[in-house]
Amino acid sequence: MQSNTNELLKNEFHISEDVLRLVEECEKESAGLFSHLDDVKAYNQYKILDAFQKNGIRDMHFHWNTGYGYDDPGRDAIERVYASIFHTEAALVRPIIVNGTHALTLALMGPLRPGDELIYSTGGPYDTLEEVIGIRGEGKGSLKDFGVNYKQVELRPDGTIDLEALGRAIGPATKMVCLQRATGYGWRKAITIEEIKAWADFVHGIRPDIICMVDNCYGEFLHVQEPTDVGADIMAGSLIKNPGGGLALTGGYVVGREDLIEKVSYRMTSPGIGGECGLTFGQTRSMLQGLFMAPQTVNGAVKGAVLCAGVFGKLGFETCPGPADSRSDIIQAVKLGSPEAVVAFCQGIQAAAPVDAYVKPEPWDMPGYEDPVVMAAGAFVQGSSIELSADAPIRPPYVVYFQGGLTYEHSRFGVIRALQELLDQRLVQL
């Protein structure tokens, strides 16, 4: 069967024998890790099934209302399911949350008030949150504009949280301490569940009233536990990443303590209305079905990330994490060393896409980012990074970030096609 597949790849996609041989070698070396990832997938699949059954999901939840969206049973059911899966008191899961940055903004701006202090404990936040906090940009309604003070504590050189420095940073005005689980555009491993537990225990040990908030983008279903299982008070993410399973057309979620979710709901709509309004626009079916499919989709994506690390590591490139390392997000960073190599890698990913495969991505000044960014994503859902994608800010040391794939086979082909593009442009040798 493999020989038939290879013949197709060689004849129809013009993939070289050497590329296929290297990929197969790396797959064999990762077989043990793949087996562990399959066990995590199965656990999360049954956990989600249990939540669907306990919350009585039925066909009527796929129907939708109009106007204000009062008493929408499908919307209420989705939010009960999310609260069940993440073991929280409450949840907001809405298509009117436009992306992960919006979900995180709500999680920050809902509970925080003028004079409060926010601390990021994993270094700087993801680029698009800098203007939300007020690190960049003036007069745009940032937290800084509304009198919320900000500190950040850098990670240790080994990429772990510096709890001693965090303890020194926490003061009487500290209201919220945040953690970004995924790597973002950094060169570090994702923060593990074990590290998140130690962080939350440490913060709550100093003052139980401090809110521990986790940016969980790209981290859902990588483990049998989630940050809210180990002490996070509130957590947010995007539906066009892991939990949407590639089927959700848009949206984001915020889960956590009921009092915090209520405050977030007032920020999402308006005081006094909160989560009572908000049309779902007929998206309940795709949101629920995507969530049900998410463990399988995430499994394929993380296996593709492991393969990417193995293949490019064998070619002498630095990778983070390495192919045998434990993982806490679906992102694979590869230090390619030049803007030409970064662009070629992304062009290879685009050429592997089912949609817009003919496009040649080039760097551009994308809103919310400080540097030009090149992005490859020929996706069914625009911007969906649980689908096969790659992106990179054009800045030294020229690191590309690879993620996604609705199936392992597609994620695998992304690795194959990216390497072939680098070979074709004579930017790498086998």
Secondary structure, DSSP 8 states (H G I E B T S, - for coil): -HHHHHHHHHHHH---HHHHHHHHHHHHHTHHHHHHHHHHHHHHHHHHHHHHHHTT--GGGG----TT-TT-HHHHHHHHHHHHHTT-SEEEEETTS-SHHHHHHHHHHTT--TT-EEEESSSS--GGGHHHHTSS-SSSS-TTTTT-EEEE----TTS---HHHHHHH--TTEEEEEEE-S-TTSSS----HHHHHHHHHHHHHH-TTSEEEEE-TTTTTSSSS-GGGTT-SEEEEETTSGGGTTT--S-EEEEE-HHHHHHHHHHHS-TTTGGG----TT-HHHHHHHHHHHHHHHHHHHHHHHHHHHHHHHTT-EEES-TTS--SSS-EEEE--SHHHHHHHHHHHHHT-SSSTT-----B--TT-SS-EEEE---SSTT-TTSSEEEEES-TT-EEEEE--SSHHHHHHHHHHHHHHHHHTTS---
